[in-house]
Amino acid sequence: MGRTQRDAAEVKRRLLAELDEARRSIASEASEVAVQLSPSTLMHRSLEKHRWAWIAGGTLAGAMLIRFLLPAKKLPANQFRSDNSGETDKKRGVAVVVSGIIFTLVRRAVANYAATHLREHAKNYLESILNRRDPV
């Protein structure tokens, strides 16, 4: 009778140890999941995967923001303009400066992206050539 109680106690102790280990494992997995599903991680992953979509969306949003911040000036009916556009000289000047800045930033981003991928492609190609073995 004492032996069965000892066996039962041993089984109970092993089960409790396994349960404790499972709880620790779940806690570590839950913390990893929390890190992977955090908004900053998701945003960073999205920016890496869909870089061009973010660039295009940011450019479009910036253009719309500029358009809303600097609306076209409405002229009275009795006032004449030398040109037929409804834009003022000030607005055209600001638009040229802003579009120049945006164009420069986009051009730089495209050049960096192309240089990075060209460098990686060239490195992989050269490594594949150098690692080839001559047929015997």
Secondary structure, 3 states (H helix, E strand, C coil): CHHHHHHHHHHHHHHHHHHHHHHHHHHHHHHHHHHHCCHHHHHHHHHHHCHHHHHHHHHHHHHHHHHHHCCCCCCCCCCCCCCCCCCCHHHHHHHHHHHHHHHHHHHHHHHHHHHHHHHHHHHHHHHHHHCCCCCC
